[in-house]
Amino acid sequence: MKLKINKGFTLVELLIAVGLFTIVASISIGAILSIFDVNKKSESSKTVVDNLNFSIENMARTVRFGGNYHCGSAPTLGNPQDCSNGDTFLAVTFNSSVIIYRLNGTAIQRSDNGGSSYTNITSPETVVQYLRFYVFGSSISDTKEPYVVAVIKGYVGNKPTNQSVFSIETVMSQRTLDI
């Protein structure tokens, strides 16, 4: 008499296999979601770097080839005025017109017509929390070459896990001599 042997998996073996598969799949999905979060943060960092680079280059070009640096929102924007304590408002005479940079809400804005209208120069995804301009040597009577220090702080990203924080300090100096 021959014994008939059934080949296959027992219920216990099947439960163990499914349980191990579930654990491995859960760990893998967690790793993939982490990779997606890191990718989003990397994209937001790139956005902020590109956007802020453009904004700062825009300001630096104006300061480099402009004159009559005026810090603060006093009524005579075309007259030079130092600002060692800093302000959120910078006016520069550039090609016979007054260019103004300011912080409005969470965006850096530029006016090409002396303050009649403003345009955002930072993207909506970029949240600027702090902007300060410091102007030194703007008077013709001093011996310093005029320059502007800009300090910008903020973040990019709408979720705390995807936010990229930035803090930038840059010095912009006049290219033409103030003689």
C-alpha positions in Angstrom: 0.0 0.0 0.0 1.3 3.4 -1.0 0.9 6.5 1.0 -0.3 9.5 -0.9 1.7 12.6 0.1 0.2 15.9 -0.7 2.7 18.6 -1.7 2.0 22.2 -0.9 2.0 24.8 1.8 0.3 24.5 5.1 -1.9 27.3 6.4 0.8 28.4 8.9 3.5 28.6 6.3 1.2 30.7 4.1 0.4 33.1 6.9 4.1 33.5 7.7 4.9 34.2 4.0 2.1 36.8 3.7 3.1 38.5 7.0 6.7 38.8 5.9 5.6 40.1 2.5 3.4 42.7 4.2 6.2 43.9 6.5 8.7 44.2 3.6 6.1 46.0 1.4 5.3 48.5 4.3 9.0 49.3 4.8 9.5 49.7 1.1 6.5 52.1 0.7 7.8 54.1 3.7 11.2 54.5 2.0 9.6 55.5 -1.3 7.5 58.1 0.4 10.6 59.5 2.1 12.4 59.7 -1.2 9.4 61.7 -2.7 9.5 64.1 0.3 13.3 64.6 -0.2 12.7 65.2 -3.9 10.0 67.8 -3.3 12.3 69.6 -0.8 15.1 69.5 -3.3 12.9 71.0 -6.0 11.8 73.7 -3.6 15.4 74.5 -2.7 16.2 74.8 -6.4 13.2 77.1 -6.9 14.3 79.4 -4.1 17.9 79.4 -5.2 17.0 80.2 -8.8 14.4 82.8 -7.9 16.4 84.5 -5.3 19.5 84.5 -7.5 17.5 86.3 -10.2 16.1 88.8 -7.7 19.4 89.5 -6.1 21.1 89.8 -9.5 18.4 92.3 -10.5 19.1 94.4 -7.4 22.9 94.1 -7.8 22.8 95.3 -11.4 20.7 98.3 -10.5 23.0 99.2 -7.5 26.2 98.5 -9.5 25.3 100.9 -12.4 23.0 103.3 -10.4 23.7 106.0 -7.9 22.1 108.2 -5.2 21.4 105.3 -2.9 18.6 106.1 -0.5 17.6 103.9 2.4 14.2 104.5 4.0 11.0 105.9 2.6 11.6 109.6 3.1 9.9 111.9 0.6 13.1 112.9 -1.4 14.0 109.5 -2.8 16.5 110.9 -5.4 18.7 112.3 -2.6 21.4 110.0 -1.2 20.8 108.8 2.4 22.8 106.3 4.4 21.0 103.8 6.6 23.3 102.1 9.1 20.3 100.8 11.1 18.7 99.2 8.0 15.3 99.6 6.4 13.0 97.5 4.2 13.0 100.2 1.6 15.8 101.0 -0.9 15.7 103.6 -3.7 18.4 103.9 -6.4 18.7 106.3 -9.3 19.2 104.3 -12.4 19.2 105.7 -15.9 17.5 108.9 -14.7 14.7 107.1 -13.0 14.2 106.1 -9.4 14.1 102.3 -8.9 12.7 101.2 -5.6 12.9 97.8 -3.8 10.8 97.0 -0.8 9.4 94.2 1.3 5.6 94.0 0.9 4.0 91.2 2.9 6.1 88.1 2.1 7.4 89.3 -1.4 10.2 91.5 -2.5 8.8 94.1 -4.9 10.4 96.5 -7.5 9.1 99.8 -8.8 10.5 101.3 -12.0 8.5 104.5 -11.8 9.5 106.0 -8.4 6.8 104.1 -6.4 3.7 104.6 -8.5 3.4 100.9 -9.1 5.2 97.8 -7.9 5.9 94.3 -9.3 6.8 91.2 -7.3 10.3 90.0 -8.2 10.1 86.9 -6.0 7.9 83.9 -6.8 4.7 83.2 -4.8 6.3 80.0 -3.5 9.1 82.1 -1.9 8.1 83.5 1.5 10.4 86.4 2.5 10.1 86.9 6.3 12.8 89.5 6.7 14.5 92.0 4.4 16.8 94.7 5.4 18.9 97.1 3.3 21.9 98.9 4.9 23.4 101.8 2.9 26.9 103.2 3.5 28.9 105.9 1.8 26.1 107.3 -0.2 27.1 111.0 0.4 29.5 112.5 -2.1 31.3 114.4 0.8 32.5 111.1 2.5 35.6 109.2 1.5 33.9 105.8 1.2 32.7 104.2 -2.0 29.0 103.7 -1.7 27.6 100.2 -1.1 24.5 98.4 0.0 24.2 95.4 2.2 21.0 93.3 1.8 19.9 90.7 4.4 17.1 88.3 3.3 15.5 85.5 5.3 12.6 83.2 4.6 11.5 79.8 3.3 10.0 77.9 0.4 7.5 75.2 0.7 3.9 75.0 2.1 4.3 72.0 4.4 6.8 72.0 7.3 8.3 68.7 6.0 9.0 70.3 2.6 10.2 73.7 3.7 13.6 74.9 2.7 14.8 77.8 4.9 17.2 80.4 3.5 19.3 83.2 5.0 21.2 85.4 2.5 23.5 88.4 3.1 25.0 90.1 0.1 27.0 93.3 -0.5 26.4 95.3 -3.6 28.7 98.1 -4.5 28.7 100.9 -7.1 30.8 100.2 -10.1 31.3 103.8 -11.2 33.4 106.1 -9.0 31.6 108.5 -6.7 34.0 111.5 -7.4 
